[in-house]
Every structure is written in structure tokens, then in C-alpha cells.
Amino acid sequence: MTLPVVLAARLCKIPIIVHESDVVVGLSNKLCAKLAQKICVSFPAGFYKGLPKKRIVYTGNPVRREFYLTSKAKQRTRLPTILITGGSQGSKKINQVIYGILPKLLTFAKVIHLVGVLDFPAAERVKQGLKKDLKKRYFVYGFLEEEMPQVMHGADLVVSRAGANTLFEIAASAKPSILIPLKTAASDHQTKNAQIFEKNKAAILVEEDDLNAGFLLKIIRKLLSDKEKLKEMGERARRLSMPKAASKIAEEIIKLSI
């Protein structure tokens, strides 16, 4: 619905600001950018080759302030915690791979698994089939909203898709991650988002076509055994965040309204 609103604003001579969360500009935003006075972007301006440089403002992507707050909650277990999420809808592909390695994963880690609402019943059945001692280490949810910052802060490693919102929540929380982009995403924008995190040594990128149980288990085990690498990846992720993103966008809005 963005384009109709922008067209209406143009007809009414109302100033226009657009924000692009991904590194690949979506079709609607490409059209809207032609009419906008300012184009706010989540990644450094150099990544946006098709947009007019003079109108680009690198603001970052706004996330809730709770993601930037350091959690003081103490770990209840010495086991590391893995947060696995397939985004707001969940990922059947990632879920199936995780189900296949759960018994092994749970021998050396606690797993918080956001499976998506539709896959929740299947995940519950998988949990019930686990041995009693392993079942206590597996926490499965359809989706989390208010609790997400706290859950993210409690994780030692995040396994995730590579949508912009999730990526910048990971960055704000300074967490190392394994990113598995959705290969059918428009213009393959998730892969291109993930490549920036990989290039900055903030994440490990695993292409969906390369994803299999043994490969993922090997990467997870290797990362969790190297605490220094996890720490460094988290610190590099934090550098990609923009804590004042919302304020920067607000400043641009105010400038145009004066």
C-alpha cells in the first residue's frame, strides 16, 4: 500500500520520505524513491547503486530499544543457548533440519525454537518424542513478540533467516549468527542482506540449497566450542547496528516539515 499513499502525497504536495530496510530496493520503493525528497536506508549508502546519492540518508533500521539493553538475567544452566527462528511465519525447511539433529544438539546446548504458528503442533510432537532429560532443554514456540529481546539476549548463538528486521535485532543484541536466507525472497534480497553480515565477519552464511542436518550440526558445534570467535562475531554484528536509527529518521521528517 506504500505506492498509493506516496502518489496521494505527491498530488497534495506533501513532502515524502521513504525507508528501505533491505539492501536490495523493492519495486514499490524504487518507484516511490523517484518522488521522495529523502530516501532513508538501513545499510551504508554505497550499497544502493540505483538510487540518487544526494537524496540517500544512512539512518539504519529502527528496532526496539530493548534489543540494545544488556540483559542482567543469569543463565540457569551452564549449557549454551541456541535461538532458532525462521522469521514471523517460521521456516518449514529450517524446522525439518533442526528436528533431525535435535537429539544431538540437546546433548550440548539448550534450544529455543520459534517454529511458526502453523508448525507448532508438529514441533510439540517432536518434543514429546524426546528423552526426558533432553525434553527439558527444548523450548518451542510458534512466535514471540514482547519476549523477543529477552530471549535474544539470553542466546549464545542465533540461527535465522536474513530479513532486515531480524538481522538488525541480532545486530542490536550483539549476537553471532548463522544466517540461512530464504532463496525465494524477492530479488534474493535476504542473501544480499546476509552477505553484508558475512563480509563483516558477523555471521556465517549457509545457502538454503547447502542446508542439511550434518552440515548445520557441524557448524553449530564448531562455533559453540570457540567462545572467542562467538564474542568477536557478536561485536562485529553490533557495529552494523544504528542505535539512533529512529531518531535519525525523525530528524529527516522534521527537516522536511519546517
C-alpha positions as CSV (number, residue, x, y, z in Angstrom):
1,M,0.0,0.0,0.0
2,T,3.0,2.3,0.1
3,L,2.8,3.5,-3.5
4,P,-0.8,4.8,-3.5
5,V,0.0,6.8,-0.3
6,V,3.1,8.3,-1.9
7,L,1.2,9.2,-5.1
8,A,-1.5,10.8,-3.0
9,A,1.1,12.8,-1.0
10,R,2.7,14.0,-4.3
11,L,-0.7,15.2,-5.6
12,C,-1.3,17.0,-2.4
13,K,2.2,18.5,-2.4
14,I,3.2,16.8,0.8
15,P,6.9,16.1,1.3
16,I,7.8,12.4,1.0
17,I,10.4,10.3,2.9
18,V,10.8,6.6,2.2
19,H,12.7,4.0,4.1
20,E,14.3,0.9,2.6
21,S,15.1,-1.8,5.2
22,D,16.8,-4.3,2.8
23,V,20.0,-3.8,0.8
24,V,18.0,-4.6,-2.4
25,V,15.4,-1.9,-3.1
26,G,11.9,-3.3,-3.6
27,L,9.9,-2.5,-6.6
28,S,7.5,-0.3,-4.7
29,N,10.3,1.7,-3.1
30,K,12.1,2.1,-6.4
31,L,9.0,3.9,-7.7
32,C,8.5,5.8,-4.5
33,A,12.1,6.9,-4.4
34,K,11.7,8.8,-7.6
35,L,9.1,11.0,-5.9
36,A,10.7,11.2,-2.5
37,Q,12.8,14.2,-1.1
38,K,14.7,11.8,1.2
39,I,15.5,8.1,1.0
40,C,16.5,6.6,4.3
41,V,18.4,3.3,4.1
42,S,19.4,0.6,6.6
43,F,22.8,-0.2,5.1
44,P,25.6,2.2,4.2
45,A,24.7,4.3,1.1
46,G,27.3,2.8,-1.1
47,F,25.3,-0.4,-1.4
48,Y,22.4,1.4,-3.1
49,K,23.6,1.8,-6.6
50,G,20.3,2.6,-8.3
51,L,19.2,5.4,-6.0
52,P,20.2,9.1,-6.3
53,K,23.1,9.6,-3.9
54,K,22.2,13.2,-3.0
55,R,18.9,12.1,-1.5
56,I,20.1,9.0,0.3
57,V,20.4,9.2,4.1
58,Y,22.0,6.4,6.0
59,T,19.8,6.0,9.1
60,G,20.0,2.3,9.8
61,N,16.9,0.2,10.6
62,P,14.9,1.0,13.7
63,V,14.5,-1.7,16.3
64,R,13.0,-1.6,19.8
65,R,15.3,-0.1,22.4
66,E,15.0,-3.3,24.5
67,F,17.3,-5.0,22.0
68,Y,20.1,-2.6,22.9
69,L,19.8,-3.1,26.6
70,T,22.2,-5.6,28.2
71,S,20.3,-8.4,29.9
72,K,21.3,-8.9,33.5
73,A,19.4,-12.2,33.7
74,K,21.7,-15.1,34.9
75,Q,21.9,-18.3,33.0
76,R,20.1,-21.1,34.7
77,T,22.3,-23.7,33.1
78,R,25.9,-23.9,32.0
79,L,24.8,-25.2,28.6
80,P,25.0,-22.6,25.8
81,T,21.7,-21.4,24.4
82,I,20.8,-21.5,20.7
83,L,17.9,-19.4,19.4
84,I,16.5,-20.7,16.1
85,T,14.0,-18.6,14.2
86,G,12.5,-18.8,10.7
87,G,11.1,-15.3,10.9
88,S,7.5,-14.3,11.7
89,Q,6.0,-17.2,9.6
90,G,8.6,-19.7,10.7
91,S,10.5,-21.9,8.2
92,K,9.5,-25.4,7.5
93,K,12.8,-26.1,5.8
94,I,14.8,-25.0,8.8
95,N,12.4,-26.7,11.2
96,Q,12.8,-30.1,9.5
97,V,16.6,-29.9,9.6
98,I,16.5,-28.9,13.3
99,Y,14.1,-31.8,14.1
100,G,16.6,-34.2,12.6
101,I,19.5,-33.1,14.8
102,L,17.7,-32.2,18.0
103,P,18.8,-35.3,20.0
104,K,22.4,-34.4,19.2
105,L,22.0,-30.7,19.7
106,L,20.4,-31.1,23.1
107,T,23.3,-33.1,24.4
108,F,25.5,-29.9,24.4
109,A,23.0,-27.0,24.2
110,K,19.7,-25.6,25.2
111,V,17.5,-24.8,22.2
112,I,14.8,-22.1,21.9
113,H,13.0,-22.8,18.7
114,L,10.5,-20.4,17.1
115,V,8.8,-22.7,14.6
116,G,5.9,-20.5,13.3
117,V,2.3,-20.9,14.3
118,L,1.4,-23.4,11.6
119,D,4.3,-25.8,12.5
120,F,3.8,-25.6,16.3
121,P,1.7,-28.8,16.6
122,A,4.4,-30.8,14.7
123,A,7.1,-29.3,16.9
124,E,5.2,-30.3,20.0
125,R,5.0,-33.9,18.8
126,V,8.8,-33.8,18.1
127,K,9.3,-32.6,21.7
128,Q,7.2,-35.3,23.2
129,G,9.3,-37.9,21.4
130,L,12.5,-36.7,23.1
131,K,14.1,-38.4,26.1
132,K,13.0,-36.9,29.4
133,D,16.4,-35.2,30.1
134,L,16.6,-33.7,26.6
135,K,13.0,-32.6,26.6
136,K,13.8,-30.1,29.4
137,R,16.3,-28.4,27.2
138,Y,14.0,-27.8,24.3
139,F,11.7,-24.8,24.3
140,V,9.4,-24.4,21.4
141,Y,7.1,-21.5,20.5
142,G,5.1,-20.6,17.5
143,F,6.1,-16.9,17.7
144,L,7.4,-14.4,20.3
145,E,6.8,-10.7,20.3
146,E,7.2,-8.9,23.6
147,E,9.6,-11.5,25.0
148,M,11.9,-11.5,21.9
149,P,14.5,-9.0,23.2
150,Q,15.0,-11.0,26.4
151,V,15.2,-14.3,24.5
152,M,17.7,-12.8,22.1
153,H,19.9,-11.5,24.9
154,G,19.9,-14.9,26.5
155,A,21.2,-16.7,23.4
156,D,24.8,-17.5,22.7
157,L,24.1,-18.2,19.0
158,V,21.2,-17.3,16.7
159,V,20.2,-19.4,13.7
160,S,17.9,-17.4,11.5
161,R,16.6,-16.3,8.1
162,A,18.0,-13.0,6.9
163,G,15.2,-10.5,6.7
164,A,16.3,-7.0,7.6
165,N,14.3,-6.6,10.8
166,T,15.6,-9.8,12.3
167,L,19.2,-9.0,11.2
168,F,19.1,-5.6,12.9
169,E,17.6,-7.2,16.1
170,I,20.6,-9.6,16.1
171,A,23.0,-6.7,15.5
172,A,21.5,-4.6,18.3
173,S,21.8,-7.5,20.6
174,A,25.4,-8.1,19.5
175,K,24.8,-11.8,18.8
176,P,26.8,-14.1,16.5
177,S,24.6,-15.9,14.0
178,I,24.2,-18.5,11.3
179,L,22.1,-17.0,8.5
180,I,20.0,-19.1,6.1
181,P,18.5,-16.8,3.6
182,L,15.1,-17.6,2.0
183,K,16.1,-18.4,-1.6
184,T,12.7,-17.4,-2.9
185,A,12.7,-13.9,-1.4
186,A,12.1,-11.1,-3.9
187,S,15.3,-10.2,-5.8
188,D,17.1,-12.6,-3.5
189,H,17.3,-9.7,-1.0
190,Q,17.9,-12.0,2.0
191,T,21.0,-13.5,0.5
192,K,22.4,-10.0,-0.2
193,N,21.5,-8.8,3.3
194,A,23.3,-11.9,4.8
195,Q,26.3,-11.4,2.6
196,I,27.0,-8.0,4.2
197,F,27.0,-9.6,7.7
198,E,29.2,-12.4,6.4
199,K,31.6,-9.9,4.8
200,N,31.9,-8.1,8.1
201,K,32.6,-11.4,9.9
202,A,29.4,-11.0,12.0
203,A,27.7,-14.2,10.7
204,I,28.1,-17.5,8.9
205,L,26.1,-17.7,5.7
206,V,24.6,-21.0,4.7
207,E,22.7,-21.2,1.4
208,E,19.4,-22.9,1.6
209,D,20.5,-25.4,-1.1
210,D,23.5,-26.4,1.0
211,L,21.5,-26.8,4.2
212,N,21.4,-30.3,5.6
213,A,21.4,-31.8,9.1
214,G,25.0,-32.9,9.3
215,F,26.4,-29.6,7.8
216,L,24.4,-27.4,10.2
217,L,25.3,-29.5,13.2
218,K,29.0,-29.3,12.4
219,I,28.9,-25.5,12.1
220,I,26.9,-25.1,15.3
221,R,29.2,-27.4,17.3
222,K,32.3,-25.7,16.0
223,L,31.1,-22.2,16.8
224,L,29.9,-23.0,20.3
225,S,33.3,-24.5,21.0
226,D,35.1,-21.2,20.2
227,K,33.9,-18.6,22.7
228,E,36.4,-16.0,21.4
229,K,35.0,-16.3,17.9
230,L,31.5,-16.0,19.2
231,K,32.4,-12.9,21.1
232,E,34.1,-11.3,18.1
233,M,31.2,-12.1,15.8
234,G,28.8,-10.5,18.2
235,E,31.0,-7.4,18.5
236,R,31.2,-7.1,14.7
237,A,27.4,-7.5,14.5
238,R,26.9,-4.7,16.9
239,R,28.9,-2.4,14.6
240,L,26.3,-2.9,11.9
241,S,23.6,-1.6,14.1
242,M,22.4,2.0,14.4
243,P,21.1,2.7,17.9
244,K,19.6,6.1,16.9
245,A,18.0,4.9,13.7
246,A,14.5,6.0,14.7
247,S,15.8,9.4,15.8
248,K,17.7,9.9,12.6
249,I,14.6,9.2,10.5
250,A,12.5,11.5,12.8
251,E,15.1,14.3,12.2
252,E,14.8,14.0,8.5
253,I,11.0,14.2,8.8
254,I,11.2,17.3,11.0
255,K,13.6,19.0,8.5
256,L,11.1,18.5,5.7
257,S,8.2,19.7,7.7
258,I,9.8,23.1,8.6
